[in-house]
């Protein structure tokens, strides 16, 4: 049974080279294999959630070497649900890529996408910080290829910026690992948590340096102020299905903060007590403000969605910054919601952009299915902005309810509520320009405009609409099943704060005491 834990890493790792070398000249075979792999990953992820639902921390020891000497993969409620989230999103994104023809713009889209899945799933399952770095590099290398898929000057320029920023982050990651290993002699997460509790505060200067360096690295991945600036340009210029899947990439950074800074450097660790929250909370508040103001000022549809993603990361991390079980539970609910909301908006933006011929938020002739697009945009917009009845409203309500401590309530509530208001106004403005005002503009074919029936884009097909509806359906399901979902995340948060249980499961009986 334990071998299922390595399956989410092994399946895409084996499938990617087969697609890349055997099927790269046959798009039909590549699509079938890639989609079959994603569906298989989804089935495995469901099984892992069932395995983890009992509350036990399950450990897979590669080569049967005991921790901390060998590599371990760790399955608990959090890692299981993150793998499930990745698998669901992968199926949605692959469907859109195939239905819209995005995967035809390069021979290796499906192979690179599988490597991306391998890196993301590995990052969620690893129990070792060095292997977290390894999986970071795998997913980043794959994301470089996906980012520039299809070519184009602007895409190459944004990809170069993305590469430079993440290479700098990887360098800092290595420095942090070196400092941690020099200070403790281990990089296993459970062993680090045990050893850091034995280091007196007055001898922990290097440990605090490593903790801050890791926070910077994870903040880059999570697009947290002041290292958020790469995201709007990168996501705005990436192919739409890639940008939609990148919605899980920022969550890898948030997951790493939750896993590492809670267990290793979090509450109860004398050497770093209170260090992380002092940096994370104000960064999250400013990130919300930047995202909201970016939505208000956006003049293109893709930057509009990209800044909304920045703002949603601020809301998630303001909950994480409290380092309490209630705030973690609320943050995890919002994490799942914001992933599907961002994916729905990116996929819908792609359909709209290709029918309008421009991503500008300006009055243009209405598309053939203007009413349908308007309804879908309205649903996705209220989801990302946090309005009822979708899960965004419940997610933000849970976050606000968890942030009622006197020292955080004013800044947290003002930033979340004001950010939500500005986001609503920004999306209302964008929607009115894109769909309402467009309906009054006529675009008859004429010699003066040079337009013709042949220039009119084909109406969107049912197959192209399925991924958008699926992502929106997930928001509806999260709202309808808010009780059991929130209950699952409450149990997940309690498990995250059971540090002794995690350490004992990974290192052996009695080591967590």
N, C-alpha and C positions, 0 to 999 in steps of 0.2 A: 504493500500500500504506500510506503514512504517514497517509492520511486516516482509516484505521480508528482512530487514536489519539483523534480527537475524537468518534467515534461514541458512546461511553458518556455523553458530556455532551449531544450533539446530539439523540439519540433521545428521552430523556425530556423534554427541553426543548421539542421539537416536539409530543410526544404529550400533554403535560399540558394545554395550552390547548384542544386539540381535545376531550379528554375533558371538561374543565371547562365549555366553552361549548356543545358540540354534543350531548354524551351525558349531561349531568347529570340529565336526567329519565328516562333509560332505564338502569336498573341492569344489565340484561343486556349491552347494548352497552358500557357502561363497564367491566364485568368482562372481557369478551372483549378489548377494546382494551388494558386495563391488563395483563392476563396475557400477551397477545401481546407487548407491549412488554418485559415482564420476561424472557420466554423469548428474545426477540431480543437483549436485553442480555446474557443468559447466553451465547448463541452468539458474540457479539462478544467477550466476556471470554475465552472459550476461545481464540479466534483471537489475542487480544493476548498471552495466556500463551505460545502457540506462537511468536509473533513475538519475545518477550523471552527465550525459553529459550536462545538462543545466547549470551547474556551481553552483548550490545551495548546501549548506552543510546541509544534512539531519540528524536528530537526533532521535534515538530510546531510549525512557526512560523506563527502566525495572521497572515494578510495578507502572508506571506513576508517579514516584517520580522525582521532578525537580532537575536538576543539581544545585549545586555540591553535594546535599545531597544523591541523588540516583545514581545508575550505569547507564551509558549511552553508547550506541554504536553510532559511528559517521560515516556517509558515505559521502565521497567526491570523487573527481575524482581519487585521489591517492589510497585510500583504495579500491575503486571499481576495479581498474585495477590490484592491487596486489592480490585480491581475484580471479579475472579471471585468472591471471598468475598461481596461485596455482592450480586452478581447471584443467586447460589445462595440466599442468605438472603431476597432479595426474592421469589423464586418461592415459597419455603416460606411466607412470611408472607402473601402475597397469597392463596394457596390457603386458608389458615386463615381469613382475613378473609371470603372469599367463602363457604366451607363453613359457617361459624358464623353468618353474617349480620351480622357487625360492620360491614361496609361499608354496610349499609342505614341506619345511624343518622345519616347525614349525606350530603348530595348530592355533596360534593366530596372524599370520601375518596380516590378513585383519582387525581384530578388532583393533589391535594396530595402523595400518595405518589410520583408521578412527579417532582414538583419536588424531593422529598427525595432521590430517586435521583440526580437531576442534581447536587445539591449535594455529596453524598457522593462520587460518582465524580469530580467536578471537583476536590475537595480532594485526592484520591489522585493525580491526574494533573498538577496544576499545577506549573510550575517557577518560580513567582514568589510571594513571600510576600504581596504585596498581593492577588493573585488568590486566594491561600489564604484571606485575610480575606473576600473577596467570596463564595467558595463556602461558607465558614463561615456567613455571614449567610443565604445561600439555604437551606442545610439547616436552620438554626435557625428561620427564619421558617416553613418547612414543618413543622418539628417542633412549633412552637407550635400550628398548626392541628390536627395529628394528636393532640397531647396532650389537647386539650379536645374531641376528637371524641365526640359523643354527649352532651356536657353533664354536668351534675351539680355540686352545690356543692363537694364534696371535690375533684373533678377540676379545677374552676376555681381553687380555692385552690392546689392543687399546681402548676397551670399558671402562676399568677401568680408563685409563688416561682421556678419554672424560668425565666420570662421575666426577672425582676429579676436573678438571678444571671448569666445569660448576657448580658444587656445590660451589666452591669458588666464582664464578661470582654471583650466587644467594645470597650468604651471603653478598657480597658487595652491591647488589641490595637492600636488606633489610635495610642495614645501610643507604644507600642514601635516601630511602623512609622515614626512621625515622627522618633523619636530615631535609628533606624537610617539613615533617608534623610539626615538632617542630618549624620550622621557619615561616611557612605560615598558618598552620591549615587546609590545603586542599591537596588533591592529584589528583583532577580533572584537566586535562591538560589545559582546557580553564580558569578555575579559577586560576590555578597557573600562567598562562601567565599574567592574569590581576593583580594579587597581587605582582608578582615580579617587575612589572613596577613601583610599589609604594615604593619599598625598596631602600633607598640611597646606593650608592656604598660603603661608609665607614661603613655600618651596614650589609653588605652582605657576611661576611666571611664564615658563615655556608652554605649559598646558593652556593657559589663558590665551597666549598668542595663537596656538593651534586652533583653539575654539573659535576665535574671531576670524581666522583665515578660512576655516570651514564654513562659517556663517556667510562670509563674502561669496564663496564659491556657490553655495546653495542659493544665495540671494540672486546671483547671476542667472541661474537656471530658473528661478521662480519669478524673475523680472520684478524684483523689489527695489524701490528707490534706495540709493542713487545709481544702481546698475541695471536699470530697466530699459534704458534708451534704445537698446538693440531690437526690442520686440516689435514696436509698431512698423518700422521699416522692413523687417524680416518677414513678418506675417503678411504684410500688405502686398509684398512682391512674390511670395511663395505661391505655387499652384494651389488652388482652393482645397482640394482634398488633402494636400500636405499640411496646409495651415489648419485645417480641421483636426487632423491627427496631432498636430503640434499642441493642441489644447491639453493633451495629456503630458506633454514635455515639461510645461511649467509646473505641473503637479508632481513631477519627479523631484524637483527642487523642494517643494513644500513637504513632500513625503520624507525627504532626507532630513529636513529640519525636525520634523516630528519624531523620526526614529532616532537620529543621532543626538540631537541637542536635548531631547527629553531624557533618553536613557543614559547617555554618557556624561553630558554636561549639565543636566537639568536639576530640578529640585532635589535637595538632599546632598548635593556634591559641594563640599565646603570650598574646594578650589575655584569653582566657577559659579557659585550661587548668585543668582540675580543678574549675571553678566549678559545673558542673551536677551532677556526681556527688555533690558534698558536700551538695546539697539533695535530690536525687532519691532516693538510697538510704534515708536515714532516713524520708522520707515514705512510701516504698513499704513499709517494715517496719511502720510504724504503720497503714497502710491495710490490710495483711493482718490485723493484730490487730483492727481495728474491724470488718472484714467477718466474721471468725470469731465475735467476741463478739455481733455483731448477729444472726447465724444462731442462736446459742445462746439469745438472748433473745427471738426473734421469737414473736409470738402470732398472727400471721396468715400465710397461705401466700404472699401476694405480697411482703410485707416480707422473709420468709425468703429468697425467691429474689433479691430486690434486694440484700440484704446479701451474698449469695453472689457476686453480680456485683462488688460492691466488693472483696471479698477476692481474686477472680480478677484484678482489675486490679492489685492490689498485687503478686501473683506475677509478672505480666507486667512491671511496671515495675521490680521488683527485678532482673530480668535486664537490662533496658534500661540501668539505672543503671551497670552495669559498663563499658559502652561498649567491649566486645571482640567480635570476630567470633563466637566460640563462644557467648557469652551472647546475642547478637542472634539467632543461629540457633535457639537453644533458646526464646527469647522469642517468635519468630515462629511456631514450631510451637504453642506454648501459646496464642498469640493466636487462631489459627484454631480450635483445640479449644474454648476458652472461649466463643467466639462462638456456636457451635452448641449447646454445653451450656446456655448461658443461654437461647437461643431455645427449646430443647426444654422447659425447665422452665417458662417463661412460657406457652407454648402449652398444655402439660399442665395447669398451674394454672388456666387459663381453663376448660378442660373440666371439671375437678373442681369448681371453684367454682360453676359454673352448675348442676351436678347436685346438689351438697350444699345450695345455697342460702346458704352462708356460707363465708367464707374463714378463719374462726377455727380455730386448732389446738385443737379441743375435740372431745369424743366426741359424735358425731351419728349418726343412722341411716345404715347403709351404703347406697351407691348400687347401682343394678342391675348395674353392671359394676365392682364394687369390686376384684375380683381383677385385672382388666385394668389398671385405673388404678394399683393397687399395683405391678404388675410394671413399668409404664412409669416410675413415680416412682422405683422402685429403680434402674433403668438410668440415668435422668437424674441422680439423686443421686450415684451412684458416679462418674459422669462429671465433675460439677462439683467433687466432693470430691477426686478424684485417686486413685481406687482401681482396681486391675486388674479386668478386662482391657481397659477402654476407654482412649482416648487421653489422658485426664487424668493417669493414672499415668505414662505415658511422657513427657508434657510436663513434669511436675514433676521427674521423674528427670533429664531433660535440663537443666533449669534448675539443679538442685542440682549436677549434674556440672560445669556451666560456672562455678559460683560456689565455687571451691575456693581462691581466693587467701587468704592468711593474714589480711588486713585485713577480709575480708567473710564468711568461711566460717561463723563462729559465729553472727552475727546472721542471716545469710541462711538457714542450715539450720534454726536453732531456730524462726524465724518461719514458714517454709514448712511444716515438719513439725508444729509445734504448731497452726498455723492449719488444716492439713488434718485433724488429729485432732478439733479442736473443730467443724469443719464436718461431719465424719462423725457425731459425736455429735448435733449439732443436727438434721441431716436424719433420723437414725435415730429420734430422739424425735418429730419431726414425722410421719414415715411411720407409726410405730406408732399415734399418735393418729388420724391421718386414715383409715387403712385397717384396721389390725389390731383395735384396740379398737372401731371402728365396726361390725365384723361381728357383735359380740355384742349389739348394740342392735337391738331390734325396733321397727318403726314401723307397726303396724297402723292402718288407717283407723278412726277412732272419732269419736264426737260430741264427746268431751272435748278432743281435739286439734284438731278442725275440719278434719282432713286428708281428702283424698279421692283417688281414682284420677286425677281430672283435675288435681290439684296436683302429681303426680309428673312430674319432668322427663323428656323423651323420652330414650331411650338414645342414646349417642353413635354417630354414623354412621361408616361406613368413610371417607367423604370428610373428616370432621373429624379422623380418626386419622392420615391420610396425612402431614400436615406433621410431627407428632410423631415418627412412625416415620422420616421422611426425615432429620430432624435427628439422631436417634439413630443412623441408618445412617451418617451422616457421621462420627460419633465412632468407629464400628466400622471404617469405611474408613481413617480416619487411623491407627488402631492397626494394622490389617492391612498397610497400605502405609507403615508408619513409616520404613522404610529409604529408599525413594526420596523420600518427602516431606521427611524430615530432610536428605537430600542436596541437594534443591532449595533448602532454606532455608540450608544451609551455603554454597552458591554465591551465594545472595542476600546473605548477610551479607558475604561477601568483596567482592561488587560494591559494597555500601554503603560499605565502607572504601577503595574505589578512588576517592578524591576527585579525583585528577588526571584519571582517565578521565571522570568525570561532567562536570567543568568543561570539559574539552576537547570533549566531545560537544555541550554546550550552546552554548559561546561560540566554538568554532572551533579548528582545528588549532594546537597550540602554546601555547594560552592557559593550559592546566592545569599547565604546568611551573613 
